[in-house]
């Protein structure tokens, strides 16, 4: 591995770097933020009926499972194989779990191969069970227990590598396993929010604000805007929710007037959704964002551009009529 410090170039074998990292205290690693986040969630959401922390492979930390607060459950994608208390290995044991059910999962393409490409449907076999994970030997000595019992859910597309989820939630039935998979898939919503916050929407990383407090306030406002854009993106597929989930009821009439100017002569260029529905509003927003009504459905970037234009128009309408949008 090659690194640069100041003007000096130094090298250190990857094995030595790995050994050095493994000997460090957990409190000295970035991984500690996952455990801190669980503690914070437990305190801030103490009145919640349930708290489930969903994490990617970076959150697969032994101490994360053993030190979690009692009111917080975890759903985490397994990062690598683990030794079990009985001497076996996690992945080998999980491979032996019997298939509990098969489900169809819609897989959207990251880059459509052709106009109108909506992805594919994957057939996924689901199995589940329990294991007792042994405490890792790496790292400094700590007071964590020598083992941790945990639920395991395996989702394997037919003919493809398996994905293994670890959870502290009860997994006793096939429906429990299905629910664990549903919860983990919700993690993608976090990725979508950050995508809209940054390059494919609000470009928050380009802000020139430097004050920590102002950055926090800006980020809070941006998260609300990002959630609104995702709502509109979801609604492009004919959802029955009302437009008032996103805009004030007093602005429906003005939005309708704007929408009429965006319709063309062909059927594909006319808003097919019921007036006042969220899908109806999404169609108008997408058209303002540059979507022409054909082929690929509008994405978050198009919705973000359209929302900026629509919000500016509605601001003008509100000012002209002596109303406030705040």
N, C-alpha and C positions, 0 to 999 in steps of 0.2 A: 504494500500500500504506500502511496506517495502523498506527502503533505507539504505545505509551504508555511513556514512561520517567519514573518518578517522577510528578510532577504535570504534566509537559509533554507535549503532543501534537505529534508530528512526522510528516511525510510524506516519502516518497522514492519516485520512480517505480520500478516493478517492473524495468524494463530496467536501471536503474542498480544495483539490488540484485543482479541476476543477474550483471552485469559485475563487480561487486565480489567476489562469491563465486567467480567463475571465475578471478580473478587471485590468489586466496589459495593458499598452499602446501598441498599435500595433507595434510601433517602438522598443519596448523591446522584441518582439517575433521573433522567427525564420521565421515566416510567412512573415515578412517584405521583405525577399529576393525575393519573387515573384513580389512584387511591384517594388522593385529596378531593377529587371531583365527587366521588361517592360519598365522602364524609360531608361535603358541602350540600349535596343534594338531600342527604338525610336530615340535615338541620333546617334548610330552607323550605323543604316540602314535608315537614313533619306531620302536617295535617292531611296529607294525601292518602287516598285509599290504598294505593300501591305505587311503588317506585321501581321502575325497571331501567337499568343502565345498559344500553346496547353499545357494544364496542367491536372494532375490527381486530385483526390479529395482534396489533400492538398492545391491546388490553388483555391479552392472554398472559397474566402474571399470577404466579402461585399465591403471593401475598394479597393480591386483589380479591381472591376468593376467600382466603382465611381471615382477612381483616375487614371485610365489608360490614357495614352497619346492619343491624338486624332488620331494619325496615327497607333495605335496598336489595333487590335481586339483580343478577347479572345474566346477560346473554352475550356470549363472546365467540367469535370465530377462532378455532384452534390455530395457533401459529406453527406448531411443530409437534412431533411425537413426544410423549411423556412416559416416564416409568411409572408403573402402578405399584401399589402396596404389595400385591401378590407376586411381584416379579415380572409380570407381563408388560406389554407396551400398549399405549392408548389406541393407536390406529389399527394394530393387529386385532385387538379385542373388539373394537368398534366394527371392523369388517365382518365379525362373526355374529353381529346382531341380526335377527331375522327381519325381513321386510315387513313393515306394519301396514303400509298403504302406498299407492302410487298416485301422484297428482300431476296435473298439467300446469306448467308455468309459462306465462308469456314472456318472451325475451326480446326486448326492443333492440334494434341494431344501433351500434354506436355511430355508424356512418351508413345511411341507407344505400344499398347497392343499386337501386333503380328508383325512379319517381314513384311515390306511393308505397314504397317498401315499409311494411309495419313490423318487420321482424319475423320471429317464428315461435312455435310452441314447443317447449321441451317437456318430455315425459320424465318425471323424477321419482325414483324409489326412495322411500323414507323409512329409516329404522331408528331405534332408540334403545337406551339402556342406562345403567348406572355403573360408575367405576369409582375406585378410591385411588386418587393420585398421590404418589409419594412426594415428600418434600424434596426439592432439588438439592443436590450436593454443592452446587456452585454458589458463590456469594458468601458474604461473611455470616457467621453464626447469628441466629436470631431466635426469638422465642416462639415462632410460628409452630403450629402442631406438625407432627411427622407425616400426617396424611390428611387428605380432604376429599370427602365424598361429593361427587358431582354428577349431574345428569348430562348425558351425551345424546345429541340428535345428529344423524348422518343423512344428508340429502345428496343423492347420487343420480345425475342424469345418465340415462341408459347409454353406455358406450363412452362415458367421460369420467374424469377423476372425481372423487367424492369431495364434498365440503362438509366439515365437521364443526358442529356448534357445541359449546360447553355452556351449561346453565345451572344456576342455583334454584330455578323454579322447578316445581314438581313435574316429572314426566312419567306418568303412569299409563297413559293411553295414547292411541294414535292421534286423537284430537289434541291432546297436550303437545305432541310433537309438531303437529300442523301449526299450532299457535306459536310455538317457539320460532318456527321458520317465518311466520308472518311478522313477528316482532323484529326479527333480524332484518327482514327485507325493508322495514321502515327506516333502517339506517341510511338507505339510499336517499331518503328525503333530506337528511342532513347534508349530503354531498350536493344535492340540487340547490339547497339554500345557499351554500358557499359558492356554487357555480354562478348563481344569479347575483350574489353580492359582488363577485369579482368580474372575470373576463367576459362572461356572457350576460351581462346585465348592467349593474350599477357602477362597476369599475371602482369599487371602494378603495382598492389598493393604490389608486392614483391620487387620492386626496392629499392636499397640502396641509391639512390640519396636523399639528404636532402635539398639542397639549393632551395629556392623558385623559383628563375629564371630558374635553371636547370630542376626543376620539371615541370615548365610551358612549356619549350621547349620540354621535353620528352613527355609530354601529347599531345602537338600539333602534333608531329610526330606520336604518337600512334593512334591518331584519324584518320589520313590519312590512316594508315595501317589497322585500323579496318574497315573503309569504303570500302577499297579494298577487304577485306575478305568477307564482306557482299555482295558486288557486285558479287563475285565469287560464294557465296552460292546461291544467287538468280538465277544465270545463269545456275545452274544445271538442270533447267527445260526447256531446249532448247530455250533460248532467242536468238534473231537475232542480238544482238549488237556485234560489233567487239572486238577482243581481245586487240586491241590498246587502248581501254578504260582503260586498266590496265597496259599493258606493252608496251615498245617501239617497233615500227614496225621492227627495225633492229634486234630484238631478236626473231621474229616469227620463223625463220629458225632453230635457236638453240632449241627453245621450241618444235618444231616438231620432231627434232631428239631425244630429251628426251622422248617425248610421245610415239614414236615407241618402245622404250625399255620397256614400261609399258603395252603393249597390250599382251593379252594371246591368247589361241587358240579358245576359245568359243566366240560366238557373244556378250555375256554379258561382256566380257573382252576386247572388242574392242571399241575404241572411236567412237560413233555414230554421232557425230556432225560435221558440215562443218569445214574443216581446216581454222584457222584464226578467228573463231568466239569466242565470250566470253564463250559460253558453252563448246566449244572444249578445251579452256584453263582451265575451271573449272574442267573438267573431268581429265585432266593431273594433276592439283593441288591436287585434291581429292585422286587420286591414290598414289601420293607421300606422302600424309598424312596418308596412311594406309587403305584407302577404297578399298574393294575387288570387287566392282561392283555389288553386290547382295543385296537384301533386302532393309534395311533402307537407304535412300539417305544420302549423307555426310552432316554434319552440320558444323557450324562455327569452332568448335574445330578441326575437321579434316582438314578443309580448312586452318586454321592458321598453323597447323603443316606442311601441304603440301607446303604452300607458303614459309615458312622458308627454306625448302629444295630447292624449285625451285629458289628462289632468290639467294641462295648461288651458285647454279649451274650456273645461268646466270651471276652472278658476276665473276665467274671463266672464263666463256666464254668471257666476255667483256675484262677482263685483258689479256687473251691470244691473243685477236685480237686488243689490243691497243685501246679499246673503253672505254667510260665513261658512267655510267648509271645516272649520276647526271645531 
